[in-house]
Amino acid sequence: MSRIGKKPVELPSGVSASVSGQTIEVKGPKGAQSFTATDDVTIAVDGETVTVTPRGKSKRARQQWGMTRTMVANLVHGVQETFKKELEIQGVGYRAQIQGNILKLNLGLSHDVDFPIPEGVSVTAAKPTEITVEGHDAQQVGQVAANIRDWRRPEPYKGKGIRYKGEYIFQKEGKKK
């Protein structure tokens, strides 16, 4: 039984939800978002709560139950405030800057990396070594942050690279003579 799926999603004031078939649409002060669930679950709006129930006892139905509930909770959170991921850049000469709709990264490669910022996400670089990714779609914010991080993942010997803020990198010991 899904512990996450059992919890109903509370709708705060100013946020409304409507279900048509397997699609739920959530509207709030920051906009509207929708999500289409699989046929393994049922979504119901009861006043100020949204509940998700499985349509069977299969493994897939139980998996979709918790995932769908989390997606609905993310929609509710996204229409009232933004999701945020912070990245840190460590390494001599490594830096980031915003030029228009492009994030320019100097990461010790033979060329600068031009990362186009997708629609629906805002990327800021307050300092040359800090990047903030914000948006209303949790999945898109996480994916953009992961794509930026993939240009230079932290390496285990010196810790140079792009990491999430607060991420711990296990340091390996180098060769000894």
C-alpha positions in Angstrom: 0.0 0.0 0.0 1.4 3.4 -1.0 2.0 5.7 2.0 2.3 8.7 -0.4 -0.7 7.8 -2.5 -3.0 7.5 0.6 -2.5 11.2 1.5 -5.0 13.6 -0.1 -3.6 16.7 -1.7 -4.9 19.9 0.0 -5.9 22.8 -2.3 -4.9 26.1 -0.6 -7.1 29.2 -1.0 -6.9 30.7 -4.5 -6.1 27.3 -6.1 -8.8 25.3 -8.0 -8.7 21.9 -9.7 -10.9 20.2 -12.2 -10.8 16.7 -13.6 -11.9 15.7 -17.1 -11.3 12.0 -17.9 -7.8 11.2 -16.8 -6.6 14.9 -17.1 -6.4 17.2 -14.0 -6.0 20.9 -14.5 -4.9 23.1 -11.6 -5.3 26.9 -11.7 -3.8 29.3 -9.3 -2.3 32.8 -9.0 0.8 32.0 -11.0 -1.0 30.3 -13.9 -2.5 26.9 -14.9 -0.9 23.5 -15.3 -2.3 20.1 -16.3 -1.3 16.5 -16.0 -2.7 13.4 -17.7 -2.7 10.3 -15.5 -2.6 6.7 -16.8 -5.7 4.4 -16.7 -4.3 2.6 -13.6 -5.5 5.4 -11.2 -8.6 7.4 -10.6 -8.4 11.1 -9.7 -11.2 12.8 -7.7 -11.7 16.4 -6.5 -13.7 16.6 -3.3 -14.1 20.3 -2.4 -10.7 21.4 -1.1 -8.8 18.1 -1.6 -7.7 15.9 -4.5 -7.5 12.2 -3.9 -5.9 9.5 -6.1 -6.9 5.8 -5.8 -5.6 2.8 -7.7 -8.0 0.9 -10.1 -6.6 -2.5 -9.2 -4.1 -4.4 -7.2 -1.5 -4.8 -9.9 2.1 -3.6 -9.3 1.8 -1.0 -12.0 -1.4 0.4 -10.5 0.3 0.8 -7.1 3.4 2.4 -8.8 1.2 4.9 -10.7 -0.8 5.7 -7.5 2.1 7.3 -5.6 3.6 8.9 -8.7 0.3 10.5 -9.7 -0.3 11.8 -6.2 3.2 13.4 -6.3 2.6 14.9 -9.7 -0.7 16.5 -8.5 1.0 17.9 -5.4 3.7 19.4 -7.6 1.1 21.0 -9.9 -0.6 22.5 -6.8 2.7 23.8 -5.5 3.8 25.1 -8.9 0.7 27.3 -9.5 1.3 29.2 -6.3 5.1 29.4 -6.0 8.2 28.5 -8.0 10.5 25.5 -7.8 14.1 26.3 -7.3 17.4 24.5 -7.8 20.7 26.1 -7.0 24.0 25.0 -8.5 27.6 25.9 -7.5 30.6 25.9 -9.8 34.0 25.0 -8.3 37.3 25.1 -10.1 39.9 27.7 -11.1 38.6 29.7 -14.1 35.2 28.0 -14.1 32.4 30.6 -14.3 28.9 31.3 -15.7 27.2 34.3 -17.0 23.9 35.1 -18.7 23.8 36.8 -22.1 20.2 37.3 -23.3 18.5 33.9 -23.4 21.8 32.0 -23.2 23.8 30.7 -20.3 27.6 31.0 -21.1 29.7 28.5 -19.2 33.5 28.5 -19.0 34.3 25.0 -17.7 37.9 24.4 -18.7 37.0 23.0 -22.1 38.6 24.1 -25.3 35.5 26.2 -26.0 32.8 28.0 -24.1 29.5 26.2 -23.6 26.4 28.1 -24.8 23.4 26.6 -23.0 20.1 27.9 -24.4 17.5 28.6 -21.6 14.2 26.8 -22.4 10.8 28.4 -22.2 9.1 28.2 -18.8 12.4 28.3 -16.8 14.4 31.3 -15.7 18.1 30.9 -15.0 20.1 33.5 -13.1 23.8 33.8 -12.2 24.0 36.2 -9.3 27.7 35.4 -8.9 30.0 33.9 -11.5 30.1 30.7 -9.5 26.4 30.3 -8.6 23.5 29.4 -10.9 19.8 29.4 -9.9 17.2 27.6 -12.0 13.6 28.5 -11.2 10.2 27.6 -12.8 6.7 26.4 -12.1 7.2 22.9 -13.5 9.2 20.7 -11.0 10.2 18.2 -13.7 11.4 20.8 -16.1 13.4 22.7 -13.4 15.1 19.5 -12.3 15.9 18.5 -15.9 17.4 21.8 -16.8 19.5 21.8 -13.7 20.7 18.2 -14.5 21.5 19.2 -18.1 23.6 22.1 -16.9 25.4 19.9 -14.3 26.1 17.3 -17.0 28.5 19.7 -18.8 31.1 19.2 -16.0 30.1 16.8 -13.2 32.1 17.1 -10.0 35.2 14.9 -10.1 36.2 12.9 -7.0 39.9 14.0 -6.7 39.7 17.8 -6.5 35.9 18.3 -6.5 36.0 20.6 -9.5 32.8 20.9 -11.5 29.2 21.9 -11.2 27.3 20.6 -8.2 24.0 21.1 -6.5 24.2 23.5 -3.6 24.9 21.5 -0.4 25.8 18.3 -2.4 28.6 16.3 -0.8 31.3 14.9 -3.1 33.3 12.0 -1.6 37.0 12.9 -2.1 39.3 10.1 -3.2 42.9 9.9 -2.3 45.3 10.3 -5.2 48.3 8.1 -6.1 51.1 7.8 -3.6 54.8 7.2 -4.3 
